[in-house]
Amino acid sequence: MDAREFEQIVDAFYRDLYRFALSLTRNPDDASDLTQQTFATFAQKQDDLRDRARCKSWLFTTLYRDFLRQGARLQKIVAMEPETLEIHAPPVAATGSASAEHREILDILLGLEEPHRAVLSLFYLEDYSYKDIAAILDIPLGTVMSRIARAKEALRAAMKSSAG
């Protein structure tokens, strides 16, 4: 792969990888580092990737595995301030009340435990199928389904308690 093709891959996937990393780490600096590390790994191992169509999935899997390897360091993350989250979250065209509601949902999502944040981020933010999520996270399909169900319930309960 030449430098131009590599740059196109970075341009195509950087934002999505960063958003996923941010949902895992809850810290913009660590998310940036994790994303950069993923592309550094890709630069070193790109020749091992036989099917270019699986590039995005490979990048997400690599990022997640790097996150798990750095777990001890990344577990000490301080919760992100809502103002910081707004800077790094994808833009949302919404009214004032809808914007506040989106912020509340993102705050609740960031408050979930990592396994639930990971599956929900991949499913809702990155639009991956259950099967793809299972491959990226290297977990059984049934585990993906149960984690998403439990995470949705946790979101509902947290939203109910914050509303009441």
C-alpha positions, 0 to 999 in steps of 0.5 A: 500500500502506498502513502496515498492509499494509507492516507485515504484510509486514515481520512476515511476511518479516523473520526469513527475510530476516535469516537469509539475510543472516546466512548471507551476511554472517556478522555479525549487525550487517551482516545487520541493516543489510542486512535494514533496507536491503532493507525501505527499498528496498521502501518506496521501490519497492513500487509497482513490484511488480505481483504481490504474490505475488512479494513474498518473492522480490523481497525476497530478490533485492533483499537479495542484490543489495544484498549484492553491491553492498556486497561490498567492505565485507562481504568483510572480515567476521570469522568469527562465534563459535558462541555468537553464531550460536546467538543468531541461528539459528532455534531447534532442538529437539534433544538435546545431541549433536544440538545440537552436530552442528547447530552443527558443520554451521552452522559448516561452512556459514558457512565455505563460499564465498559462492556456495555459502552463498547457494544452500544457505541459500536451498535448505535454510533458506528452502525455495526451489526451484532455479528460484526460487533462479536468479531470486533470484540472477540465475544460470542454473538449471544454475549453481544445480544445480552450485553446490548439488552442489559445496556439498553435496560441500564440506559432506561433505568438511568434516564428514568431516575434522572427524570424523576 
